[in-house]
Structures are given as C-alpha cells and as structure tokens.
Amino acid sequence: MDDWKNCRLGNICKTNQQTYSVSEKWDFINYLDTGNLTNNHINQFQHIVVGQNPLPSRARRKVVLDDILYSTVRPNQRHYGIIKEMPPNMLVSTGFTVITVNQSIADSNFVYYFLTQNEIVDTLHTLGEQSVSTYPAIKPSDIEDLDIMLPPLDKQIEIGRMLRVLDDKIETNTKINHILEQMAEAIFKSWFVDFEPWGGIMPNDWREVEFSTFLTQRVEKSNDPKIPLFSVTDVGIYLRDEKFNKNLSKPNTKNKVAHETDIIFGMSRKILNWGIMRSAIGCVSSAYNVFAVDQCINSKYLESFIKVYSAYFSDLIRPTTREGQSVDKGALMLKSIYLPPDKVLCKYYIIEDSLTAQIKANQAENANLSSLRDTLLPRLMSGELPLTAMVL
C-alpha cells in the first residue's frame, strides 16, 4: 500500500470533452439513451437517419473507446458502463457524464470499477438527493471531486483486467442466452406459425379457441408489504425470477395480486407489455390487467404464442383521457389462439426444455460470477487483497 496515492478523480480524467454539432452533417446516428445502459449492458441503440427521423435534443455527447458513461440522474439505478465496442457515428445522451481517463496515469477499467462500487454509488446518490431538482441528480463536478486511491499504473491495469475477465464471461453468457432464446422462438415459429413440419398448413386436429375460454380476469388486490411488487420494467416476455424479490415497495391498496402462471397485460411508455408470472405470488400496479390461465392450456405455449405473434396484439391498445393509453380487455378476450394436440407439444418441449436448461445454467453461473466480482471489487480497490493472491 505504500505505493498507492490518494488523488482527486478530476485530476486523472476529463468530463464531457466532445459535443456533436449539426453542422457536422452526419448521415446517420446511433444514439444511446440513459435507460438503455444498465450495469454496463447496452439494451439497444436508436438508429436515426438524419433528415428522415428527428434527432433527440439530448443526443449530443460524443464518445471514444474506453470512455466511461455515468448517468447523472438517480445514480442508484446504475445506468453506467464503459465503451469497449461502439457503432459508427455514436452519440449518447446529455443525461450521461462522459468520463475520459488520462491513460498515461490511470487505467480506464480501474476507474470504471471504482465508480461502480456500492459505496461510491451510494455517495453519489446521496449527493443527488441533495440537489434542487425534482429528482436525485448529480453534476459532473460531483464525480470529479471524488477521492480515489491509485496504485501504480501496472497494478491498476492488472486489477482492471481481473475484474474485466469476470464481466466479459457474464456478458458472453448473456449473449449465448439471447441466441438460445432466439433459437427457441425460431423453432416455435416454424412449428406453430408457419406449420412447416405439416407442409405449411395447420392440421385438422388443431383447435382455434378464443382467449375468453381459458382466461379469467383477477380482481384480487393487496397492500401486504411482504408480497413483492413488480415494476413495469419487470413485466415483459423474459421475466427473471431473480429480479422479483428485490422489488419491494410501499403498500398500495390498488396493487393487483398475480399468481404463478397468471398472464399480465399492461402499458409501459405507450408500449404493450405482457408476461407470465414466474413467482408463486406477487403484485403489479393497477395499470396492469391480470388474468388467471385455465389448466387446459400450457402457460409456456401461451407465452411463446404471444411473443411470436406480437403484431397480432397491436390493436389491443386504446387511448384514454387519464393515462394516455391502456389495454382493451374486451378486445383481448376476443382474440384466438391455435391449440395443437398434446403429443405435438410434448415433442416441441423436449427441444425447448433442453434450451431452457442451458439458459438457466448460464443464469446460475452469472449469479455466481456477479457475487464473486462484488466480493472482490472493494477488496481489490482498497489494496486489502494483494494481486499475488489472485489467479484468473
């Protein structure tokens, strides 16, 4: 530790160095908003063709490789990451502080992991709560004023590399799972949408039935704080069990109770959302519709059907005066679904279950890797754990 030095973060990096000007006349822009970056995982870019699509007013920050992005709003939501790959003409929101590290004296990975520590995130969020804005927000100077303990550059690089190995493996597993999910969807579409094994024609022994025959709307409500509340971002096609128990909220007598295998329909930012409940019990906000699914239909098949036929449900959205848009429950109940014989479903689920088992194994490994990283991170950053004790 004798060779570690304390310094102000602003002395080893600069913030918001480059700004895009419309006079540069890029033909297209790949734009990253704060909501599409969480824990260094990019959900998606918004591809904007200049002249055809309006450019968001916040699409102004330029970035380069190894820049660190850190959202200035609600730091505890962890909308941060480090740029290791970037598409051409990339811009990010002015809601990010773009941190460019002086590579001659500091390592970008080391600085990034320093900023992701729970202690640092909590410190920045506390500063944000003291701001005069209506929501917790920090300034670039809040980040620059942080004190950081810096070992020699070669040690910084090695610490950053060790932690990066864990995150890279997590990201690889995540990408593999995405491919596996796409494979399951492609097989489902081949069998139950295009009917390819049956010459492109739905067999006579399949049934077409309305949703009203196997969906019953639930009216149960609860203000029990012991029941986890799912936020709107949790209600989607790929619900993740490990997210649910973390989403505890204050009691709300309007929360709707959902049980395992229930189907949830609702709106989020004018987008139709749905999902199948994974946990034994939980609550969703009053903006969502909860339906019990009759045992006559396989809930996994129903979930896959809704996902593949997403365009089929687009007319369920109706305007309202209060919330802008909602789901037309009556129109949903009139929708129909194709039900294949059980023997066909059994053959499909032999394949699907194999893919699902691989996905769950990768998720379990990611949970273990994340736990290991979070345990090592503060000890490596403080010098408590010597590099000689680490072998990756």
C-alpha positions in Angstrom: 0.0 0.0 0.0 3.0 2.3 0.3 2.9 2.9 -3.4 -0.8 3.8 -3.5 -1.6 7.5 -3.7 -4.7 9.4 -2.9 -5.9 11.9 -5.6 -8.9 13.7 -6.8 -10.7 11.9 -9.7 -10.8 15.1 -11.7 -7.0 15.2 -11.8 -6.8 12.0 -13.8 -9.8 12.4 -16.1 -11.9 14.9 -18.0 -15.6 15.0 -18.5 -17.8 15.8 -21.5 -15.0 16.6 -23.8 -16.7 16.3 -27.2 -20.1 17.6 -28.4 -21.7 16.9 -31.7 -22.8 19.8 -33.9 -25.4 19.5 -36.6 -23.0 21.4 -38.9 -21.0 18.1 -39.0 -23.9 16.7 -41.1 -23.6 13.0 -40.2 -25.9 10.9 -42.4 -27.0 8.7 -39.5 -26.5 8.5 -35.8 -26.5 5.5 -33.4 -27.9 7.0 -30.2 -27.7 5.6 -26.7 -30.1 6.9 -24.0 -29.5 6.5 -20.3 -32.4 4.0 -20.0 -30.7 1.6 -22.4 -27.5 1.2 -20.4 -27.5 -0.6 -17.1 -24.6 -2.2 -15.3 -22.5 -2.0 -18.5 -25.2 -3.8 -20.5 -26.5 -2.0 -23.6 -30.1 -2.9 -24.3 -30.2 -1.2 -27.7 -29.2 1.7 -29.8 -31.6 4.0 -31.6 -30.6 4.2 -35.2 -31.5 7.7 -36.6 -31.3 8.6 -40.3 -30.7 12.3 -40.3 -33.3 14.1 -42.4 -35.8 11.3 -42.0 -36.0 10.9 -38.3 -35.9 13.7 -35.7 -32.7 13.9 -33.7 -33.4 13.8 -29.9 -32.4 17.1 -28.3 -30.2 15.2 -25.8 -28.3 13.3 -28.5 -25.2 15.5 -28.2 -22.3 13.7 -26.4 -19.5 12.1 -28.5 -17.6 9.2 -27.1 -14.4 7.3 -27.8 -13.2 3.8 -26.8 -12.7 3.3 -23.1 -14.8 6.3 -22.2 -17.0 5.8 -19.1 -20.7 6.7 -19.2 -22.3 7.6 -15.9 -25.9 8.8 -15.7 -26.4 12.0 -13.8 -30.0 11.0 -12.7 -30.7 8.6 -9.9 -27.2 7.0 -9.6 -28.6 4.1 -7.6 -30.3 2.9 -10.8 -26.8 2.1 -12.1 -27.1 3.4 -15.6 -23.4 3.3 -16.3 -20.9 1.5 -18.5 -17.5 1.6 -20.2 -17.2 1.8 -24.0 -15.4 -1.3 -25.3 -17.1 -1.5 -28.7 -19.0 1.2 -30.5 -21.0 1.5 -33.7 -20.1 4.3 -36.2 -21.5 7.8 -35.5 -22.3 7.0 -31.9 -23.8 9.7 -29.7 -25.0 9.4 -26.1 -27.5 11.4 -24.1 -26.5 14.6 -22.3 -28.0 12.7 -19.3 -24.7 10.9 -19.1 -21.4 12.3 -17.8 -18.8 11.1 -20.3 -15.6 10.4 -18.4 -12.3 10.3 -20.4 -9.4 8.9 -18.4 -5.8 10.1 -18.9 -4.3 6.8 -19.9 -0.8 7.8 -19.1 -1.5 7.9 -15.4 -4.7 5.8 -14.9 -6.4 2.8 -16.3 -10.0 3.2 -17.6 -11.1 -0.2 -16.3 -9.8 0.6 -12.8 -11.6 3.9 -12.7 -14.8 2.3 -14.0 -14.8 -0.3 -11.3 -14.0 2.3 -8.7 -17.1 4.2 -9.8 -19.3 1.0 -9.7 -18.6 0.2 -6.0 -21.7 0.2 -3.8 -20.1 2.8 -1.5 -19.4 5.2 -4.4 -22.9 4.7 -5.9 -24.5 5.4 -2.6 -22.3 8.5 -2.1 -23.3 9.9 -5.5 -26.9 9.1 -4.9 -26.9 10.9 -1.6 -25.4 13.9 -3.3 -28.1 13.7 -5.9 -30.8 13.7 -3.3 -29.5 17.0 -2.0 -29.8 18.7 -5.4 -32.5 21.3 -6.1 -34.0 19.3 -9.0 -37.3 17.3 -8.6 -35.4 14.0 -8.7 -31.9 12.9 -7.5 -29.3 14.3 -9.9 -25.6 14.8 -9.8 -23.2 17.1 -11.6 -20.0 16.2 -13.4 -18.1 18.0 -10.7 -19.6 15.6 -8.1 -17.8 12.8 -9.9 -14.6 14.8 -10.4 -14.5 15.7 -6.7 -14.4 12.1 -5.6 -11.2 10.9 -3.9 -9.6 7.7 -5.4 -6.7 5.6 -4.2 -4.4 4.9 -7.1 -1.8 2.1 -7.2 1.0 2.3 -9.8 -0.4 2.1 -13.4 0.7 -1.5 -13.9 -1.3 -2.6 -10.8 -4.3 -0.6 -12.0 -4.2 -2.4 -15.3 -3.9 -5.8 -13.7 -6.8 -5.2 -11.2 -9.0 -3.9 -14.0 -8.1 -6.9 -16.2 -9.1 -9.4 -13.4 -12.5 -7.8 -12.9 -13.0 -7.4 -16.6 -12.5 -11.2 -17.1 -15.5 -11.8 -14.8 -17.7 -9.3 -16.5 -16.7 -10.5 -20.0 -17.7 -14.0 -19.1 -21.1 -12.7 -17.7 -21.6 -10.8 -21.0 -20.7 -13.9 -23.1 -23.2 -16.0 -21.2 -25.9 -13.3 -21.7 -25.2 -13.2 -25.4 -25.4 -17.0 -25.6 -28.7 -17.0 -23.7 -30.0 -14.4 -26.2 -29.1 -16.8 -29.1 -30.7 -19.7 -27.3 -33.9 -17.7 -26.8 -33.9 -16.8 -30.5 -33.5 -20.5 -31.4 -36.5 -21.4 -29.3 -38.5 -18.7 -30.9 -37.4 -19.8 -34.4 -38.4 -23.4 -33.8 -41.8 -22.3 -32.3 -42.5 -20.1 -35.3 -41.6 -22.9 -37.7 -43.9 -25.4 -36.0 -46.8 -23.3 -34.7 -46.9 -20.2 -37.0 -45.6 -21.4 -40.4 -46.6 -25.1 -39.8 -43.5 -26.1 -41.8 -43.5 -29.7 -40.5 -47.0 -30.1 -41.9 -46.4 -28.6 -45.3 -47.3 -25.0 -44.3 -50.9 -25.9 -43.4 -52.5 -26.2 -39.9 -53.5 -29.8 -39.3 -57.2 -30.6 -38.9 -56.8 -31.9 -35.3 -55.6 -28.4 -34.1 -58.2 -26.2 -32.4 -58.6 -22.4 -32.7 -60.2 -21.0 -29.5 -60.8 -17.6 -28.1 -58.9 -16.3 -25.1 -62.2 -15.9 -23.2 -62.4 -19.7 -23.0 -59.3 -20.0 -20.8 -58.6 -16.5 -19.3 -60.4 -15.2 -16.3 -59.6 -11.7 -15.0 -58.4 -11.5 -11.4 -59.8 -8.8 -9.2 -57.8 -9.6 -6.0 -55.9 -6.7 -4.5 -53.4 -6.5 -1.6 -51.5 -3.9 0.4 -49.3 -6.6 2.1 -45.7 -5.3 2.1 -44.4 -8.8 2.3 -45.6 -9.5 -1.3 -43.0 -8.3 -3.8 -44.2 -5.6 -6.3 -43.1 -5.9 -9.9 -42.2 -2.7 -11.6 -43.3 -2.0 -15.2 -39.8 -2.8 -16.4 -40.1 -6.3 -14.9 -43.2 -7.2 -16.9 -42.0 -8.4 -20.2 -41.6 -11.6 -22.2 -38.5 -12.7 -20.4 -39.4 -12.3 -16.7 -36.5 -13.2 -14.4 -37.1 -14.8 -11.1 -34.0 -13.2 -9.5 -35.3 -9.7 -10.1 -38.6 -10.1 -8.3 -37.8 -10.4 -4.6 -35.7 -7.2 -4.8 -38.7 -5.0 -5.9 -40.3 -4.4 -2.6 -42.4 -1.3 -2.4 -44.6 0.6 0.0 -48.1 -0.9 0.5 -50.6 0.3 -2.1 -54.2 -0.8 -1.8 -54.6 -0.6 -5.6 -51.9 -3.2 -6.3 -53.3 -6.3 -8.1 -52.3 -9.7 -7.0 -50.9 -12.2 -9.5 -50.2 -15.9 -9.0 -47.8 -18.3 -10.7 -48.7 -18.9 -14.4 -51.0 -15.8 -14.5 -50.7 -13.7 -17.6 -50.1 -9.9 -17.2 -51.1 -7.3 -19.8 -50.4 -3.6 -19.5 -48.8 -0.5 -20.9 -45.4 1.0 -20.3 -44.4 4.2 -22.1 -47.1 3.6 -24.8 -45.7 0.1 -25.4 -47.8 -3.1 -24.9 -46.2 -5.3 -22.2 -47.0 -8.8 -21.1 -45.5 -11.7 -19.3 -46.2 -14.9 -17.5 -45.8 -14.8 -13.7 -42.9 -16.9 -12.6 -43.0 -16.5 -8.8 -45.7 -18.1 -6.6 -47.3 -14.7 -5.9 -46.7 -11.0 -6.4 -48.3 -7.7 -7.1 -48.4 -5.4 -10.1 -49.7 -1.8 -10.3 -53.3 -1.0 -11.0 -52.3 -0.1 -14.6 -51.9 -3.8 -15.4 -54.5 -6.4 -16.1 -54.0 -9.9 -14.5 -55.6 -13.0 -15.9 -55.8 -16.5 -14.5 -55.0 -19.1 -17.1 -57.1 -22.3 -17.2 -55.2 -25.6 -16.9 -56.5 -26.6 -20.3 -53.7 -24.6 -21.9 -49.9 -24.8 -21.3 -48.7 -21.5 -20.0 -45.3 -21.8 -21.7 -47.1 -22.4 -25.0 -49.2 -19.3 -24.4 -46.2 -17.2 -23.6 -44.4 -18.2 -26.7 -47.5 -17.7 -28.8 -47.9 -14.1 -27.6 -44.3 -13.3 -28.1 -44.1 -14.7 -31.7 -47.5 -13.1 -32.6 -46.7 -9.7 -31.1 -48.1 -7.8 -34.0 -51.3 -9.8 -33.6 -51.9 -7.9 -30.3 -51.1 -4.4 -31.5 -54.8 -3.5 -31.8 -55.3 -4.0 -28.1 -54.0 -0.5 -27.4 -56.7 2.1 -26.9 -56.4 5.8 -26.0 -57.6 7.0 -22.6 -58.0 10.5 -21.2 -56.1 9.9 -18.0 -53.2 7.6 -18.7 -52.8 8.2 -22.4 -53.2 4.6 -23.5 -54.4 1.3 -22.0 -55.2 -2.3 -23.0 -58.6 -3.1 -24.3 -59.6 -6.1 -22.2 -62.7 -6.8 -24.3 -60.6 -7.0 -27.5 -58.1 -9.3 -25.8 -60.8 -11.8 -24.8 -62.0 -12.0 -28.4 -58.5 -12.9 -29.6 -58.0 -16.5 -30.6 -55.1 -19.0 -30.3 -54.2 -22.2 -32.1 -54.0 -25.3 -29.8 -52.0 -28.2 -31.1 -52.5 -31.7 -29.7 -50.6 -32.7 -26.6 -48.4 -35.1 -28.5 -47.1 -32.3 -30.7 -46.5 -30.0 -27.7 -44.5 -32.8 -25.9 -42.2 -33.2 -28.9 -41.6 -29.4 -29.0 -40.9 -29.1 -25.3 -38.3 -31.8 -25.4 -36.4 -29.4 -27.6 -37.4 -26.3 -25.7 -36.7 -27.7 -22.3 -33.1 -28.5 -23.4 -32.6 -24.9 -24.5 -34.2 -23.6 -21.3 -31.9 -25.8 -19.1 -28.9 -24.3 -20.8 -30.2 -20.8 -20.3 -30.8 -21.4 -16.6 -27.3 -22.9 -16.2 -25.8 -19.8 -17.7 -28.0 -17.6 -15.5 -26.8 -19.5 -12.4 -23.2 -19.1 -13.4 -23.7 -15.4 -14.0 -25.2 -15.1 -10.5 -22.1 -16.8 -9.0 -19.7 -14.7 -11.1 -21.5 -11.5 -10.1 -21.3 -12.4 -6.5 -17.6 -13.2 -6.8 -16.9 -9.9 -8.6 -18.9 -7.9 -6.0 -16.9 -9.6 -3.2 -13.5 -9.0 -4.8 -14.2 -5.4 -6.0 -13.9 -3.4 -2.8 -11.0 -5.6 -1.6 -9.0 -5.1 -4.8 -9.8 -1.4 -4.9 -8.6 -0.8 -1.4 -5.5 -2.9 -1.7 -6.8 -5.3 1.0 -6.4 -8.2 -1.3 -2.9 -8.4 -2.9 -2.6 -9.3 -6.5 -0.4 -12.2 -5.7 -3.5 -13.9 -4.1 -5.4 -13.7 -7.4 -5.2 -16.2 -10.3 -7.7 -15.8 -13.1 
